[in-house]
Amino acid sequence: MSTSEDRGGGASGQPDRQAAWLKGGDLREGHADVGDVRLHYVEAGGGPLIVLLHGFPESWYGRRLQIEPLAAAGFHVVAPDMRGYNLSSRPKESRPTTPST
């Protein structure tokens, strides 16, 4: 897994709000390349790892209020955008298969 810093825009409709939140604290932003999937994440702190996952149809931004307090309590907090959401890569289109007769 490799990581790289990136602050590109997204199709989520809220990149400006997210960018403003990132500037306001000790949050770090990056991407992890896992095979052919590129996952965007936000992280803070150091220590034991806590991963904050979001549900449908959210992004890391939905966990923004938990990240800094957990980091201040001594945890390494990572909040990824799940595949297909916000700034993470989306699956290629798939065509339904036609059953053989």
C-alpha positions in Angstrom: 0.0 0.0 0.0 1.4 3.4 -0.9 0.2 6.8 0.1 0.3 10.2 -1.4 -0.9 13.7 -0.4 -3.7 15.1 -2.5 -6.3 17.8 -2.1 -8.1 17.5 -5.3 -11.8 18.3 -5.7 -14.5 15.7 -5.6 -18.0 15.0 -6.9 -19.5 15.0 -3.5 -20.9 18.5 -3.6 -19.1 19.5 -0.4 -15.3 19.8 -1.3 -15.2 23.4 -0.1 -16.6 22.6 3.3 -14.2 19.7 3.6 -11.2 21.7 2.6 -12.1 24.4 5.2 -12.4 21.8 7.9 -9.0 20.3 7.0 -7.3 23.8 7.3 -8.8 24.4 10.7 -7.1 21.6 12.6 -4.2 19.1 12.8 -5.8 16.8 10.2 -3.7 15.1 7.5 -5.2 14.1 4.2 -3.9 11.5 1.7 -4.6 8.6 -0.6 -3.8 4.9 -0.2 -3.4 2.9 -3.4 -4.6 -0.7 -2.8 -4.3 -2.7 -6.0 -6.4 -0.8 -8.5 -8.4 1.0 -5.8 -7.4 4.5 -4.6 -8.9 5.4 -1.2 -8.9 8.9 0.1 -8.5 9.3 3.9 -8.2 11.9 6.7 -6.1 11.1 9.7 -4.9 12.6 13.0 -2.9 11.7 16.1 -0.6 8.9 17.0 -0.9 5.8 19.2 -3.4 2.9 19.0 -5.3 2.9 15.7 -9.0 3.7 15.5 -10.6 3.5 12.0 -13.9 5.4 11.6 -16.0 4.1 8.8 -19.0 5.9 7.3 -22.3 4.5 6.0 -24.4 5.3 3.0 -24.4 8.0 1.6 -21.7 9.7 3.7 -17.9 10.3 3.6 -15.1 10.9 6.1 -16.7 14.3 6.7 -19.6 12.7 8.6 -17.0 11.6 11.3 -15.3 15.0 11.5 -16.4 15.8 15.0 -15.0 12.5 16.4 -11.5 12.7 14.8 -9.8 15.4 16.8 -11.1 14.5 20.3 -10.0 10.9 19.7 -6.6 12.1 18.5 -6.3 14.4 21.5 -7.0 11.3 23.7 -3.9 9.6 22.3 -5.2 7.6 19.4 -4.2 7.5 15.7 -7.5 8.1 14.0 -8.1 7.3 10.3 -11.4 8.1 8.5 -11.4 6.8 4.9 -13.8 7.5 2.2 -15.1 4.1 1.3 -14.7 2.9 -2.3 -17.1 4.8 -4.6 -17.6 7.7 -2.2 -16.4 11.3 -2.1 -12.7 11.4 -3.2 -12.1 7.6 -3.4 -12.1 5.8 -6.7 -15.2 4.4 -8.1 -15.7 0.9 -9.6 -15.7 0.7 -13.3 -19.1 0.2 -14.9 -20.2 -3.4 -15.0 -22.5 -4.9 -17.5 -25.1 -7.4 -16.2 -24.5 -10.9 -17.6 -27.2 -12.5 -19.6 -28.0 -16.1 -18.4 -27.3 -18.8 -21.0 -30.3 -20.7 -22.2 
